[in-house]
Amino acid sequence: MSVTGPTETHSQLPPWGPYAFVGTELVPTEQATVSVLDRGLLRGEGVFEALRTYGGVPFAVSRHLRRMVSSASATPLDLPDQAVLRRSISEITQANDFLSDGFETRVQLTVTAGPGGPGPDPYGNPEPTLIALATRLPLVTDDSPIAAVTLPWMRHESAVLTGVKPTSYLDHLVGKKWARMQGADEGLWTNSRGHITEATGANLFVVLSGVLVTPPLEAGLLAGVTRDLILDRCRVRGVPTEIAPLMREDLLSADECFITSTPKEAVAVASLDGEPIGSGDRPILHGIVEDFRSWAPSNLDP
C-alpha cells in the first residue's frame, strides 16, 4: 500500500494567491518585489483600496476607484491611468482563480509615491508604484455577532488624513490589536467631541426606534462603499434612515448595532465595553443582509 502526503485543505491554503500585479504586469507573488527606496515603505506615502468579487467578478470597481482618486488628491499623489488600475484588478482576479477552490476574492489595490527615497521630498521624479494583491474570501461571510470596545484614543475629525484611505494604517492596526487585548473583536473610535465614528476597519450603524442611523462624514470617518450602498438600498426599500452624530449612550440604548465593510458586508455588534446592545433580535440587519446578498451579484458596478 502506497502512502501519500496529506491532502491540502482550505485551512492549509495560503490566504494570498500565486500571482501579484506589480507595475504593469503579473508576476509570481513569491517573486514580487518593490524598491527599498519606495516611499510607501519608507514614509507610508500611498493610498489603497480593498474590493471584493461576487461570483468571481469584481464588485463596485467604479466606486472604489473614485474613492482612490479622492484619497490621492488629498495626499497629494499621482495615480496611474484609470485603464491601468482597472486592468490590474481584472488581471489579478482572473490569474488567481479562487472561485474554483470555493472562495471569492478580495483585491487590495495599492499605489505609492514610488522609489523616491526617505527624504521629505522625493528624489528625482519617481513613477508611482502600483501593487495589486488577491486574497481568499469565504463564499459566505461569517456574520457571527461581535463584541466591541471603545478605544482609548481620539481621532480628530479635522485631521489631514480624515476621509482618506492611506497606506499608513498603523493607527487602525494598533486600535484593532488593543481591542483584541481586551478580549473584543473590534474597537470603535471617538472624535474630539466624544462622538463615536467608526470601527478600526468598518463603518458603524445603529437602529434607534426603527430608524437606521449612521454618523455623518463630517464626524471624521471614511466614506465606506458598503455604507453608501446600504443606505441607498434601505431608501429604495423604504427603511427609515438618518445621518446623525452618535454617542456611546446611543449605541447602548440601540435596538440593533452593526458594522459594514467590503469583506464583512454587515455584521452585528452584540456588546460594547461588556454591556449588551439590544435584545438579540435584529430584523433590520437581517433584512439588509438578505437584500444586499441577493442584489449585489446582479448589480456589479452600481
N, C-alpha and C positions, 0 to 999 in steps of 0.2 A: 504494500500500500504506500503510495507516494504521499508525502507531507508537503503542504504548501503554506505560504505565509498567510497572515490574517487578511481578510478582505477589507479594503478601505471603506470605512463608513462615513456618513455625513459629518459626524463629530470629529473624525480624523482629517477631514479636508482642511487645507489652509483657508482662512477667510478671504484671501485675495485670489485673483485669477492669474493664469500663467502669462498674460500679456499686459503691458502698460503702454500708454501713448505718451511719448516724450518728444517735445518739439513739434515735429511734423510727421512722425512715423510710429508704428507699433514696434515694440521691442520686447523680448522676454523680460518679465518682471524682475527676475533674479539678476539680470544683467543691466537693468536700467540704472543710470547714474545722472547726477547733476554736478555742476562745478562746485568746488569748495569755496569759490568766491561768490556764490549765488546769494543775493541779498534776502531772499526768502529764508535761507538757512541762517545767515549771519545777523539779520536785522528784523526778521519777521515781516518783511515788506512784500506783502502779497495779499490776494483775496482768493476765496474759494466758494464753490457751490457744491452741494450734495443733492443729487436727484436719484430717482428710482425708476424701475420698469414695472409695467403691468403686462403680463403675457410676453415678457421679453422685450417689450417696446418702451423706449424712454418716455417718461410722462412729464408734461408741463415744461418742456425744454424752453419755450419762448419766455415763460415767466421767470425761470431760473436765470436765463441769460440777461434779461432786463435787469434783474436784481444785481447780477455781477457787474454790469455796466455802471449801475448806480454806485456800487461799492468802490469800483475802480476810480470813478470820477471824484469821489470824496477823498481818495487816498493821497495824491492822485497817482494813477498807474496806467500805463498804456497796455491795452489788451490786444491780442492777435485778432485778425479779422473774424467776424461772426461766422463766416463759412468754415474757417479752420476750427473754431470751437465746436460747431455742430458736427463737423466731420470726426473730431476726436471722440465725441460722445457716441456717435453711430458706430465707429470702428471698434472702440473698446468694448461696446456691448456685444457686437457680433463676434469678436475674437474670443471673448470669454463666455462660452456657451453654458451658462449656469442653469438655464431652464431645463435642459436635458438631464441635469442632476437633481431636479426638483427644487430649484431656487429661483427667485427673482434676483435682480442685480441692483446694487447701489453703486452709483458712479460718483466719485469725487473729482471735480474739475478744479485744478489749482493753477493760478497764474502768479508768478513772482516778478520782481523788478529785474531779474536776470543777474548775470555774473559781473556785478559792478564793484565788488569788494566791500569791506566793512566800514568805510568812512561814512560821514553824514550825507555826502553826496556820492552818487555812483561814479566810478572811474570810467572814462570814455563814454560811449553811448551804447550800453548793452541792450540786446534784444530781450524781451520778456521770456521767461521760461514757462512753458506750458506742460503740465503733467495731468494725465487722466488715469485714475486707478479704478478698478472694478472689484467689488467685494460681494460675497454672497449675502442674500437677504431671504429670510423664510418666505415661502409662498403665502402663508397665513401669519399675520402679525400676532405676536404674543400680547394679548390685551388683558393680562392679569393686572388687577389694581395694584398701584404702587404706593409707597409711603414717601412723604416729602418732609423736608425741614427748611426752616427759614435760615438763609445763610447769614453769617455774622458780619459780612462786608456790604457796603453800599456801592452801587454802580450809578454814577451821576447821569441824569437824563440829558445833560448838555455836553457830555464828554465828546472828544473829537471823533471817536470811532462808534458813537451811538448810531445804531441802524446799519452799520457796516458789518460784513462777514469777512473778517481778516484772517490771515493765516496765523497771526499772533493770538492764539486761542487759549493762552495759558491761564487766564483768569477763569475761564469756563472749566478747564480741566482741574484746577485747584478746587473750585466750588464743588464739582462732581465728587472728587476724592474726599473732600471734607464731609459731604453728605453721607457717603458710604461709611466713613469712620464713625458716624453717629448711628449707624445701623439703618439708614434710609436708602432709598433708591435714587432720589433726586433732591436738588437744592433749589430754592426759589430766591431770586434776587429782589432787593428793595432799592428804591431810588432815594434821592435826597429829601423827599417829602414823606418817606415812610410807606409809599405805595408799593405793593408787590407787583412786579412787572412781568417776569417770565422765569422759566426754568433754565438750567445751565445749557441746554441744547434744544429747547422746545418752547412753544408759546403756551399761554395759560387761558383757560375758560372756566367760568362757574355758571351755575344755574341758580338764580335768585327769584323765587316766587314765579317760576315758569318762564323767566326771561333769561336768554343766553347772553352773558356779559363777558367781554374781554377788554383788557386795558388798551388805551389809545397809544399810538406810536410815539406821541409826544412824551409819554411816561418814561421812555428810554428802552425800547425793545426792538427786536428785529422784525421787519415786515415778513412774516412767515408765509411761504407759498401755500402750505396746507391751511394755515389760519385764514387766509383770504378766501380760499376756495370753500372752506366750511361755512364761513359767513355768507358767501354767495348762495351756496346750496340751501342753507337754512332760510334765507329770504325767499328763495323760489318755493320752498316747501311750506312757507307760512309760519315758521318758528320765530317767535319774537326775539329780536336781537338788540343789543345795546353796547356801545363802546363807551366805557367809563372807567375812572380810576378804581382800583381795588385795594382795600386794606386787609391786613391779616384777619381781622374780625369778620370781614365779608366771606372769606374762604371758610372759616369755621362755622358760619351760620348758613352756608350754601346747602341747597338740596343735592347738588352734584358739583364735582370739580374734576377737570381733566386737562391733560396737556396734549399738544399736537405737534407733529413734525413730519418730515418727509418719510423717514423709515418707519416711524411708530404709528403713523396715521393719527389715531386718537386713543389715549389710554387714561383710565380713571385714576384719580388721586384719592385714595381712601382715607388718608390721615395727614395731618400737618403738625409737626412737633409733638407727635404722640397722641394728639387729640383727633377723634374720628370726625370725618366730614360726611354729613348726610346719613341716611338710613341704610344705604347699600343698594337701594333701588335707583336705577339710573335710566329712566325711559328716554330722556332727551339724548343722552350719549349713545344708547343702543340704536336709536333711530338715525343718528348722524353716521355711525359706523356702517350700518346696513346700507344706507343710501350711498355713502361715499364709495364703498367697495363695489357696489353694483354700477355706479355711474362712471367712475374713473376709467375703467378699461375700455369704455366706449367713447370716451372724450379725452383723448391722449394729449392734445395740445390746447387746453381750454384758455 
